[in-house]
């Protein structure tokens, strides 16, 4: 297992470097620069002052030199300073927002895992039943509804019309004066809509993958043999069939992590949640290169770690993976 883990970690290093190279090139090839944004905010700024700003931020150097300087600073966990007016260290900004984004994504993954797998198993075992057809309808609805549109509909119906859930932010007014239980409940109410909506689309898709995988597994000869031996149906389904059916689902679950992290930009902007996605969006609007690269780097690290966890889970589910 240790050898397998070391191999996977060795693959992550060149992958991470490749991601940073592509991200660095893309943001510098995009139209506009931080200095042009500052020039728009200050019409009296002179061309000489703009050139001085470029030299100050290192934007006057060739792109390869800029990238090498950035990588050198990254080795010291230094993302530089934000180019916005506050000029705070990028890492200070990110570490304030990172726990929020991680919490939302972890909660979404837990909901996806706990709901999608049982739905897929039940749908496969009761193939053709009313329950199977109902789950199929749910899956197609989940596939077809855009997440941002569903978020706006839920905000209008559950938040504005019914007033059941708050529609923005993380805390209510007077949060600092609440007790522990009140604070916890207030936070849960604020995160309910973002977490459920971010999990909805992936949940629908993963349950369909689980159903297809289960249908393929329960037709195998060893499942027929287990039933012929007189094993209880529950043992056959949940001990023998489901474990093997989880293999492709674990892969899909790992691949869905980038979508969840990328979706944080949309949901955090819609719900005004002070997370990494909202910070990344603000950085793009201000053309804050250091902040954009810092956010993309943290997102890439989280994505690679998620895929590593999926690989480990894959090897646990099928020991042949780590011994091959």
Secondary structure, DSSP 4 states (H G I P E B T S, - for coil): -HHHHHHHHHHHHHHHHHHHHHHHHHHHHSS--HHHHHHHH-TT--HHHHHHHHHHHTTTS-HHHHHHHHHHHHHTT---B-SSTT--BHHHHHHHHHHHHHHHHHHHHHHHHHHHHHHHHHHHHTTTSHHHHHHHHHHHHHHHS-HHHHHHHHIIIIIIIS--S--SSSS-TTGGGS-HHHHHHHHHHHHHHHHHHHHHHHHHHHHHHHHHHHHHHTTSHHHHHHHHTT--HHHIIIIIIHHHHHHHHHHHHHHHHHHHHHHHHHHHHHTT--SHHHHHHHHHHTT-HHHHHHHHHHHHHHHHHHHHHHHHHHHHH-HHHHH-
